[in-house]
Amino acid sequence: MVIPPEISLSFIPSSASDQILALISALLFLIYFFSSKSLGIYLIDFSCYLPPANLRVPAAHFIEHVERSDIFDRETIDFQTKVYERSSIGPQSCLPLPVHQIPHDKSLSSSKSEIETILFTVVEDILSKHQVNPKDIDILISNCSIFCPTPSITSMVINKFGFRSNIKSISLSGMGCSAGLVAISLAKDLLKVNRNSLALVLSMEAITSSGYEGKFKSFLLANVLFRMGGVAVLLSNKTHDRKRSKYAIRHLFRTHMGSDNESYESVYQETDESGLVGVSLSRNLLRVAGNALKNNITELAPHILPLDEMIHTGISILRSKLSKTETYHVPDFKRKISHFCIHAGGKAVIDAVQDRLRLSNEDGEASRMTLYRFGNTSSSSVWYELGYLEAKGRVKKGDKVWQIAFGSGFKCNSAIWECITDWDHPKLRNVWSDEIDLYPVSIPDLADY
C-alpha cells in the first residue's frame, strides 16, 4: 500500500517528523553542496618533444640552405641572415626533415608526417610513463594553428592509439601561439562538468606546410623564428590522482583584442602581391602584445595580489591619470608568483614582458634558454620553459608558476599553476635532463631585429 505524500507524516509524532524533515533537508543541502562544489583540476604530468640531433639548424646551415634553395634574392637572404643572427636562437634548434630538403617539401603527406612524428612520440611517452591505458582517456584536445587536415589531428591520434569511441575530441586551429592555453582552458571547462575524467591536451605548430618563399620582410620573420616542437599534457579531476599530480590549476584568464584592428592584423596569414601565402608579423606587434598583457593583468591581478599591493597600484594609476602621465606603480607579482614562463616568441617579446612586469634576468631565464635551445615552438613553448625550471630543481611544493602566452587574434592568455607535490629532482627525466647542467648559457646582447 502506498501512503499519499500529503498524509504520510501524520502517522509519525510531530517531534519525530520535524527531526526527519531536518535530516532530509541537511542531506539535500550536503548533496547540493558537494555536487556544485568546483572540482580540483590536476596536472599529472607533461611531455615535450625532443627532436633528433640530425634535424638541427645552426646558423651556418640555415644560411647555406637559404642561399642554395635558389628562391630568394640577395636582399631577402641578407635580411633572414640578419634576423637569425639577432634572434637569440642557438645551434640546437630543429626543423622537420622536409624543410631540410631542396626544394622544401610542403606536401600533405609530409605535413602529416611531422604531426605524427611529434604527437605520436609525446603521447606514447606520457601514457607509458604513467601507465595510462589509451581507453582511459575521456577528453582529447589538440591545437595546431596552420595545418588543419581531414580527418582531424585528434582523429589521427585516436586511430593510432585506439581511444574509446565515446571520447570527447576537439581539434583547434587558427589560434596561434596562445592556443596551448586555450586548449587547457577548454579541457578545464570540460573536466568541470565531466566527473572522474582524464584529459589529454596536445599542442604544436606544423612547420612543414608554412614556409614563405616571397620577398616581403614581414612574412620572412616566421621562416627564421619558428622551430619544431610539441607537448602532451595529462590532466585529471579525479580526487585520487591528486597524489600523483605535479600541479593544480589555480587561475586561467584569456584576453582577446580582436575588436581592435591593429591587434587583429598584427599576426595575419595572407597572400603577398605574387600570390604567395605567408604569415605577416606587424611592426606594431610589441605594442599590441603590451596592450593585451595590460588587459590580461587587469583581470588577473585581483585574484592573486595581496590587498595592500592592489591599493598601492590603484592609487598610483589614479595619480597617473590625474597628472596625465604614464608613470605608475607596477604590481610586485613576485610576492605571490615564484616562477614565470613567458612565451618564447622572440628575444624582443621576452625583453618587453620582463620589463613590463619588472622581472629580473633570472625570472626570464627559462624563456631565454628555451628560445636559445629550441627556438619558438609556438603554443608548446611555455611547457618547455616549465620543463627547464623543473630540471633545474627550482619548483618546490607550494610554488606558483605563471605561464604567459601570446597569439594571433590578438590574444594574451595566462595560467597560474600551484605545485602540489615534492618530487625527486635528481631522478626527474624530461626534455632538458640530458644537458641541463650546460645552462644557462651566455647569449650575446644583440639589438632587436
N, C-alpha and C positions, 0 to 999 in steps of 0.2 A: 504494500500500500504506500502511495506517495502522499506525503503531507504537503498541502498547499503552502507555499512560502510565506504567505501573509499570516498564517496561524501557527507556523512550525515552532516558534519560540514560546508559544502560550503554554506549552507543556513543561517549560523549564522555569524554575523560580527566577524572579526578576533580577536578583543579585547575581545569579549564575549566568543568566543571559547577557547581562552587562559585561561580565568578565569575558564571555565568549566573543561578544562583539568587539571588545577592546583587543583581544588576542588576534582576531581576524584582521582588524584594522592595522595592528602592528605588523602582522605578516605581510599584508598588502603593501605597506609602506616599505618594508625591507626588500620585497621583490622589486618594487618600482625603483628604489634607491640603487640597488646593485645592477639592475638592467639598464638604467640610464647613466650609470657611472662610466666615465671615459675609460676605455681600455688602455693599458700601457702598450706602447709600440716599441719593440726592442729590435736593435740591430745586432743580429747574431754575429755576422762577420761580413767581410767583402774581399773580393779577389780581383786584383788588377792584372792586366795582360803584360807580359814581358816579351817583347819581340826578340827574335834570334839575332845574333851579332852580325850575320851576313846581310841584314837589311839596314844597317847603319848608313847615315849620310853625312859624313864630315863635310866641312865647308868646301874643301878642295874637290870632293866627289860631286857635290851639288853643282858647283860652278862648271865643272867639266861636262857634267850631264846636260846642263842648260845650253852650253856652247855647242856641244856635239849633236844636239837634237835638231839643229837646223830649222828652228821655228822662230826664234826671237832675233831681232836686230840688235846691234851693239848697244844702243841706249837702254833697251829693256834688260839685256844681260847685265849691264853695269848696275842698273837700278836694283835688280834682285840680289846681285852680289853685295851691294852696299847694305841692303836691308838685312841679309843674312849675317854679315859681319857685325852688325849693331844689334842683333836680336837677342843676344844672351843665350842662344840655343847652342848646346855643345855638340861634340862629335858623336855621341852615342844615340842621339835621336834617330828614329827609324821611319821609313816609308814602305808601303806594301810593295811586293815584288813587281806587280805590273807597272808601277811608277818608275822603277829602275830600268825598265825596258825602253828601247828606242826603236820605233815610236812608242809613246806612252799608250798602254793598252787600257782603254776605258770601257771595254765591252761589258755587257750584262753579266756574263759568266765570271769575269774577273772580279767585278764588284761584289757579286755574291760570294765568291771565294774568300775575299777579305772579311766579310761578315762572318762566315763560317769559321775561318781561322781564329779570329779573335773571340767571338762569343762562345763557340763550342768549347774552346780551351778554358775560359774562366768559369763557365757553367759546370763543366766536368770537375774542375778544381774545387769549387766551393761545395758541390754536392758530395763529392768523395771525402773531402776534409771533415765534414760534419755528419757523414753517414746518413744523408737525406735521400730517401727514395724519390725519384722524379714524380711518382704518382702522389706524393705527399704535398706537392706544391699546389696551392689553391689559386694563387694570383700570379700572373706573369705579365710584366710591362717592359717594353723596350722603347728606346728613343734613339733615333738616327735622323739627323736633320735633312741631309741632301738626298740620300738614297732611300727610296721607298718602293721596294719590289712587290710583286704579286706572284704567289702568296706572300703574306707579310713576314717580317723578320721574326715575330713571335711564332708564326706558323712553322718557320724553318727550324726553330729550336724545339717546338713541340714534336715535330716529325722526327728529329734526331734523337731525342731522349725519351720519347714515349710518354708524355704527360697525359693526364686524365682527359677524357672527352668533355667533362663539365668544368674544366679550368676556365677562369676568367682571364682572358688575354686581351691586351691592348697594345698597339704599335703607334707611337707618337712620331711625327715627322715635322720638319719645317720650323722647329722651335729653337734652333741654335744651341749655343754653348751652355745656356742655362737650363736646358731640357732635363739634365740629370736630376736636378732638384724638383723640377716639375713632376717628373716620374715618381720621385719619393713622396711628394705631396699627394699625388693620386693614390699611390699604394697606401699611404697613411689613412686617407679617407675611406678606402675600401676595407681596410683592416678594422676600422671603427664599426662597421656595420656587418662584418662577417667574422663571427667569433671563432676562436680556435683555428686560426688560419696561418699559413705561411705564404709570404710574397717574395718573388724573385724579381729584382729590377736590373735591367741590362742597359748600360749607357755606352755609346761610342759615336764616332763620326766616320763615315766612309770617305777615304781619301782618293781611292782609285778612280771614282767617277767624276771628280770635281776639279781636275786641273784646268787652269785657264791658259790659253795659248795666244792671247792677243797682246796688245801693246799698252793698254791703259793701266797706269800705275796703281790706281785704287783697287783694281782687280788682281794685280800681281802679288799683293801683300799676302793673300791667302796661300799662294803657292809656297811661300817661304816659311810661314809660321806654323801651319798645321802638320801634325805628325800622327803616326799610327798608335792606337791605344784603345782601351776599353775596360769595363769593370762589371762585375756581377755583385749585387748587394742582396743579402738574405735578411728579410725582416719577419718578425713574428708578433702576434698578440697573445700567444699562449703563456699563461702565468708560469708554467714550469720551465719555459725557455729563458726566463729572466736569468737563471743561474748560469747559463752557458753563453749569455749575450755580452757583448762589449759595451754597447751604448743604449741609451733610451732617448727617443726624440723628445725635446722639451718645447721647442718653438719652430715654426716654419712659416715664413712670410714671403709672399710673392707680390712684386710690383711690376705693373705693365704700363709703359709710357706711350703705347701705340696711338693714342689720340693726338699726340704731338707729331707733326710732320717731320721735323728734324730728327726726332728719335726714331720714328718709323722707317726713315730712309737711311739710317746710319749704317746698317748692315743689310745689304739688299742684293738679292740674286736677280740678275737681269742680263740682257744681251748688249754687247757693245755695237759700235757703228758697222762692224763687219759681220754681225750676227752671231758672234761667239758668246757663249754663256759663261758667266763668272759671278763671283760674289764680291760686290764693291764694299770696301771699308771706308767710311767717310772721314774727312779730316776733322770733323767735329765729334768723333767718336768718344774721345776722352771727356769732353764737356757733357755729352749725352749720358755717359756712364756715371759721371759725378752727380748729375741731377737725379738719375734713377736711384743711386745709392742713398742720396739725401732723403728721398721719399720713402725708401725702404727702411732706413734707420728711424725715421719719424714714427713709423708704425711699430717697429721692433723695440725701440728704446724703453718705453713704459713697462714692458714686460720683463726686462732683465736688469735695469739700472736701479740702484738704491734711491729712495725718495729725495735725499739731500742732493744727490747728483742731478736729479731731474729738476729740482727747484733752481739750483745754480744755473743749469743750462737754460731753463725758461726765462729767468731774469736777464741773462746775457743776451738771448735772442731779442727780447723786448727792447733792451737798451740799444742794440744794433739797429733795430728798425726805427726807433725814435731819432737816433743820430744819423740815420741813413748811411750806415757803413756795413761792410761785410765781415767785420771782425767780431767774433763771438766765441764763447767758451765751447770747446769740443768735449763732449762727454768722455770720461775715462772708462772705456769699456773693459779695460784690463782689471777693473775691480771685480768683475763678475765672470769675465771670459779668460780662460787660461791659454788658449791656442787659436790661431787664425789660419784658415785655408782660403786664400784669395785666388780666384780663378786665374790660371797661368795663361792669360790671353796674349801676353806680351810684356816686355820689360816696362813699358810706359804705363800699362794698366796697373801692374803691381806697385810701381812707384806712386801713382796717383792715389790709390786706395790707402797705401801705407801713410802717405802724407795727410790725407783727409781724416783718417782715424787717429792720427798722432801715434803711430806704432813704431816700435824700434826695428832695427835691421834683423834682430833675432826673430821678431814676430813675423817678418816676411820671408824668413829663411826657407821654410818648406815650399813656398810658392816659387821662389827663385831657383831652388835646386831642382824642382820638378820641371820648370821651364828649361833649365840647362840640360838635364839628362834626357827628358822625354819630349820636349817641345810642347806646343799647345795641342793637347789631346782632346780638346773641346769639352764636352759635358762630363767626361771622366776625370778631368784634371784635379778637381778638389778631393778625389779619392786617392790619387797618387800622393797628394800632399799629406793627407791623413796617414797614409802608409809610411811616409817619411817620418812623421812625428812618432809613430808607434815604434818604428825600427830604431829610432834614436833613444827610445825608452823615456820619452818626455811625458807621455799621457798617463796620468795616475787616476785612481778611483776618486770620483768627486769632481774631476776637472770638467770644464765645459769647453767645447770646441765650436767655433763659428765658421761655417762654410759659406762663402760669398760667391755667387755665380752671376755672370752677365751673359746676355744673349740677344739675338735679333728680335725685333718687335717694337720697341726695345725693352728688355726685361732685366730686372735685378732681383734675385731670389736669395734668401738667407735661411739656413737651417742651423739650429742650436742643438747639439748633442751633449749629453752628460755621460761620462764614463761611469759605469756601474759595477765594474769588477776590477780586481787586480790580476794581471796575468804575468807569467814568467817571461819577461822581455828577452833574456838570452836565448830562449827556445822559440821565440817568435820567428816565423818564416813568412816573408811577403816579398813583394816585387823589388824591395830595396835591400833585402838582407845580404845579398851577395857582395855588395860594395858600400854598405852604409858607413864603414869606417873611413872611406875616402872623402866623405862630405862633412861640412860644406867645403866647396872649392871656391877659390878666388876668381871672380868674374870681372874683367876689365870694365871700368865705369865709362861706357861709351855714350855718346849723345843719342837721344831718342831719334828713331827714324821718322 
